[in-house]
Every structure is written in C-alpha cells, then in structure tokens.
Amino acid sequence: MVTENLKIVEEKIAKACERAKRDRSEVTLIAVSKTKPEVMIEEAYAAGQRDFGENKVQEICRKKELLPEDIRWHMIGHLQRNKVHQVVNKACLIHSVDSLRLAETISHEAEKKEIKVPVLVEVNVAQEESKFGVTTEETISLVEEIAKLPHIQVRGLMTIAPFVEDPEENRGIFRKLKQLSVDIAAKNINNVNMSVLSMGMTNDYEVAIEEGATMVRVGTGIFGERDYTK
Ligand SMILES: *Cc1c(COP(=O)(O)O)cnc(C)c1O
C-alpha cells in the first residue's frame, strides 16, 4: 500500500510543479510517519523515500535507532525545551520553533555538541487558537532575535493550515507565508536564509506547491489514517 500511495503522491507533486512551472527538484516530500510502525517506513525507504517527519522526540529517537542511517528525520511537532537535548543532533531540521526561549535552548544544546542546528520558524498564519506558532506580525522580530544566536540557523518558515474540505480555502494562507518569507529574505539578515517553505499536508499539498512550498509534509496520503486509540 505504501509504495502505491507514494507513487500517487509523487505524480500529484509532479503535476502541481508543472502547473506552477516549477522544477520537481524544488520540492521535497516529507513522509510523515508519526504513530506508524517501522515496517511501513521500511517499505517507503525501499521505494526510495529518505525524508521522514515525526512529531515526538521519543519516536524519532526510537525509530532512528532501528532504521537505516541515511534517513533524514524532520522534527515537525511542538518541541518542549526539556527534550531539546535529545533531538538536536538527530533531526536534520526542526520545523517548529515558535519562541525565542526554545531557540535559545536549541542553540545552547547545539553548542555543547559543537554543531549548528537548522530550524524553521512556525507561523500560525490562520491564527487558530488551537495551534502553536507565532503570528505573522511577530515573525520578523523573532527571526531577527534568533539570528543572533550562534548555534542555530534559520532556514525558512513553516505553517500548519487549518483542516478544510476544499484545499482552495487554504491558498491565501500559503500565499501569505510565501510573501512573509520574501519580505524576510529581502532584509538580508545575517545567519538567516529563507530557502525552505514547509507547508501543505495530505489535504492541500498540491495547492501549497502551486504557492511556493519547498517541503510538503504528507502522512495520511502515504501511510493511511492514523489510529490514536492504542
Ligand atoms: C501529522 C502532521 C502532518 C501530516 O498530516 P496528514 O494530514 O496526515 O498528511 C503534517 N504536518 C504536521 C506538523 C503534522 O503534525
């Protein structure tokens, strides 16, 4: 099932790139494997998939131990400061930085390990109360503050759009995040670049690609519905 689903998602990504006159290589597919067993990840790996997304530190740590070394693990979930030390050297990119305090902790833990950690700033573009992330208004000043920290590098922005029936409803949100990244890039802040735009999930990744996503995070569309009852 996973192999077939990946093929379908890949075709849709390619078509969205074509519509947007973008090169397929500009978009990275992150297979969101949270709650899913290692066997399913192995199947995706065998089909060539290398970027996987998880939202829990414990789960990244466990799966990283058990699965091939060349998998790139993306931390896409809300990150607690007391768990940062476990994940800074395991995730290739932390998508969910939403406060200066969290960024400071990441930089501090990265310093201990003598590494630099690439991160995205999570923006709650839709201003949903249930979601993490800073407002669009707060984003530039947060990026400027994080830029001063020595062991962390801002590489772009991430957003989680609302769940909607019609993905067209989220087009405006994706467009806003893109515009924000263009505005920030124009400021030429030292230690900051805006090469990554992480937006779009199973329901709306094609629209996100049309609006400039460079990373799409697809879970259900690859691995099927998640079961949280266990
Ligand atoms: C779970 C999750 C996804 C994947 O959602 P699907 O709708 O299953 O594709 C993407 N991004 C984040 C941050 C998530 O937590």
The ligand as a Gaussian input file, in Angstrom:
#p B3LYP/6-31G(d) Opt

LIG

0 1
 C        0.537000      14.957000      11.279000
 C        1.172000      16.128000      10.617000
 C        1.257000      16.212000       9.203000
 C        0.657000      15.175000       8.263000
 O       -0.732000      15.285000       8.228000
 P       -1.599000      14.464000       7.134000
 O       -2.875000      15.208000       7.067000
 O       -1.744000      13.080000       7.678000
 O       -0.852000      14.488000       5.870000
 C        1.918000      17.295000       8.661000
 N        2.454000      18.258000       9.428000
 C        2.396000      18.215000      10.770000
 C        3.029000      19.296000      11.558000
 C        1.763000      17.157000      11.404000
 O        1.697000      17.124000      12.743000

